[in-house]
Amino acid sequence: MMKDHISKFVELADDEYDEISHYFELIEVKKKHVLHEVNTICRHNYFVVKGCLRMFFVTENGAEQTTQFAIENWWLTDLFSFQRQTNSEFCIQAVETSKVMRLSKQEEDTLLKNHPVMEKYFRHVYQSAAAAAQLRVKFFRQYTREQLYIHFSEAFPEFNQRVPQYLVASYLGFTPEYLSEIRNRLAS
């Protein structure tokens, strides 16, 4: 699965992929397992093989605010903390029981040094993530709350099936009750 994802962006021979794969560690995590805690250095970048992860922070009033999800073939990390090896303001948690390939910062540095083709791969990954973040800011500023939910549901229909609605509400900046109101309005 990871090989297919890498091959979308760069050409790799089978033997080079075999070498590259040794930099990653496959882990399995249970639903609600926290892979990364707030106020610690984010030491890994996570590639989702199977399952779903989320990144969130806790607001001053104690509410969890989801900022990102990652499903199969998506990467997730607190990029600022990971790249600079500074304390993070975010948590990363499994939404579902998941299989994840994790890459430490040290292993990433060695990987990029020994396999320069992966620089190009990660450039594509990070550019895609930056573009998605730009669009999300635009949508949050341009759309009404109802339009925001409709857009999210149409762009990512799998999330409505897989992710609990309270987490969808958290991602969209709604309360679960408000999301329920929107869904009821749209259904009638």
C-alpha positions as CSV (number, residue, x, y, z in Angstrom):
1,M,0.0,0.0,0.0
2,M,2.7,2.5,0.9
3,K,4.7,1.4,-2.1
4,D,1.7,2.2,-4.4
5,H,1.4,5.6,-2.7
6,I,5.0,6.5,-3.2
7,S,4.9,5.3,-6.8
8,K,2.2,7.9,-7.5
9,F,4.8,10.6,-7.1
10,V,8.2,9.0,-7.8
11,E,9.6,6.0,-9.6
12,L,11.1,3.3,-7.4
13,A,12.7,0.0,-8.3
14,D,11.5,-2.9,-6.1
15,D,14.9,-3.3,-4.5
16,E,15.0,0.4,-3.6
17,Y,11.5,0.2,-2.1
18,D,12.7,-2.8,0.0
19,E,15.6,-0.6,1.3
20,I,13.2,2.3,2.0
21,S,10.7,0.2,3.8
22,H,13.3,-0.6,6.5
23,Y,13.1,3.0,7.8
24,F,9.4,2.5,8.7
25,E,7.9,0.7,11.7
26,L,4.5,-1.0,11.3
27,I,2.4,-0.6,14.4
28,E,-1.1,-1.5,15.3
29,V,-3.1,0.7,17.6
30,K,-6.5,0.2,19.2
31,K,-9.4,2.7,18.8
32,K,-8.9,5.8,21.0
33,H,-5.2,5.0,21.6
34,V,-3.1,8.2,21.8
35,L,0.0,8.0,19.6
36,H,1.2,11.5,20.5
37,E,0.5,13.6,23.7
38,V,0.4,17.3,23.9
39,N,3.4,19.1,25.4
40,T,5.8,16.4,24.1
41,I,8.0,16.4,21.0
42,C,6.2,14.8,18.1
43,R,8.8,12.1,17.3
44,H,7.0,10.3,14.4
45,N,5.2,11.0,11.1
46,Y,2.4,8.5,10.6
47,F,1.3,6.9,7.4
48,V,-2.1,5.2,7.7
49,V,-2.2,1.7,6.2
50,K,-5.6,0.9,7.6
51,G,-7.9,2.8,9.9
52,C,-8.3,6.5,10.8
53,L,-6.3,8.9,13.0
54,R,-7.1,12.4,14.1
55,M,-5.1,15.3,15.4
56,F,-6.6,17.7,17.9
57,F,-6.0,20.2,20.7
58,V,-7.9,21.0,23.8
59,T,-9.4,24.4,24.1
60,E,-9.3,26.6,27.3
61,N,-12.8,25.3,28.2
62,G,-11.7,21.7,27.9
63,A,-13.3,20.9,24.6
64,E,-11.4,18.8,22.0
65,Q,-11.0,20.6,18.7
66,T,-10.1,18.2,15.8
67,T,-7.8,19.9,13.2
68,Q,-7.1,16.9,10.9
69,F,-8.1,13.4,10.0
70,A,-6.0,10.8,8.2
71,I,-7.4,7.7,6.6
72,E,-5.7,5.1,4.3
73,N,-2.8,6.5,2.4
74,W,-2.7,9.8,4.3
75,W,0.1,11.1,6.5
76,L,-0.4,12.8,9.8
77,T,2.0,14.5,12.2
78,D,2.3,17.8,14.0
79,L,4.7,19.0,11.3
80,F,6.0,22.0,13.3
81,S,6.9,19.8,16.3
82,F,8.2,17.0,14.2
83,Q,10.5,19.1,12.0
84,R,11.8,21.3,14.8
85,Q,11.7,18.7,17.5
86,T,9.9,21.1,19.9
87,N,7.0,20.5,22.2
88,S,3.7,20.0,20.4
89,E,0.3,21.7,21.1
90,F,-1.6,18.8,19.6
91,C,-2.5,15.2,20.3
92,I,-2.8,12.4,17.8
93,Q,-5.3,9.6,18.4
94,A,-6.7,6.6,16.6
95,V,-10.3,7.0,15.7
96,E,-10.5,3.4,14.7
97,T,-8.3,0.4,15.4
98,S,-5.5,1.1,12.9
99,K,-2.4,-0.1,11.2
100,V,0.2,2.7,10.8
101,M,3.7,3.0,9.4
102,R,5.6,5.4,11.5
103,L,8.8,7.2,10.6
104,S,10.9,8.9,13.3
105,K,12.6,12.2,12.6
106,Q,16.0,10.6,12.8
107,E,15.0,7.8,10.4
108,E,13.5,10.4,8.0
109,D,16.7,12.4,8.0
110,T,18.7,9.2,7.2
111,L,16.1,8.1,4.6
112,L,16.3,11.4,2.8
113,K,20.1,11.4,2.8
114,N,20.4,7.8,1.5
115,H,17.4,8.0,-0.9
116,P,17.2,11.4,-2.4
117,V,14.1,10.3,-4.5
118,M,12.2,10.4,-1.2
119,E,12.9,14.2,-1.0
120,K,10.7,14.6,-4.1
121,Y,8.0,12.2,-2.6
122,F,7.8,14.1,0.7
123,R,7.8,17.5,-1.2
124,H,4.6,16.3,-3.0
125,V,3.1,15.1,0.3
126,Y,3.8,18.3,2.1
127,Q,2.7,20.5,-0.9
128,S,-0.6,18.6,-1.0
129,A,-1.1,19.0,2.8
130,A,-0.4,22.8,2.5
131,A,-2.8,23.2,-0.4
132,A,-5.5,21.3,1.6
133,A,-4.9,23.6,4.6
134,Q,-5.2,26.7,2.4
135,L,-8.6,25.4,1.0
136,R,-9.8,24.6,4.5
137,V,-9.1,28.2,5.7
138,K,-10.9,29.5,2.6
139,F,-13.9,27.2,3.2
140,F,-14.1,28.2,6.9
141,R,-14.2,31.9,6.0
142,Q,-16.4,31.7,2.9
143,Y,-19.1,29.1,3.6
144,T,-22.0,29.2,6.0
145,R,-22.0,26.4,8.6
146,E,-24.5,24.5,6.6
147,Q,-22.5,24.9,3.4
148,L,-19.4,23.8,5.2
149,Y,-21.0,20.6,6.3
150,I,-22.4,19.9,2.8
151,H,-19.0,20.5,1.3
152,F,-17.3,18.3,3.8
153,S,-19.9,15.5,3.3
154,E,-19.6,15.7,-0.5
155,A,-15.8,15.9,-0.6
156,F,-15.3,13.2,2.1
157,P,-18.3,10.9,2.2
158,E,-16.4,8.1,3.8
159,F,-16.0,10.2,7.0
160,N,-19.7,10.3,7.6
161,Q,-19.7,6.5,7.6
162,R,-16.5,6.0,9.6
163,V,-16.1,8.9,12.0
164,P,-18.4,9.5,14.9
165,Q,-20.5,12.6,14.4
166,Y,-19.2,14.3,17.5
167,L,-15.7,14.2,15.9
168,V,-17.0,15.5,12.6
169,A,-18.7,18.3,14.6
170,S,-15.4,19.0,16.4
171,Y,-13.5,19.2,13.0
172,L,-16.1,21.6,11.6
173,G,-16.1,23.8,14.7
174,F,-19.7,22.8,15.7
175,T,-21.2,21.4,18.7
176,P,-22.7,17.9,18.2
177,E,-26.1,19.3,18.8
178,Y,-25.7,21.9,16.1
179,L,-24.5,19.3,13.6
180,S,-27.5,17.2,14.4
181,E,-29.7,20.3,13.7
182,I,-28.1,20.8,10.3
183,R,-28.4,17.1,9.4
184,N,-32.1,17.1,10.4
185,R,-32.7,20.3,8.3
186,L,-31.0,18.8,5.3
187,A,-32.9,15.5,5.7
188,S,-36.3,17.2,5.7
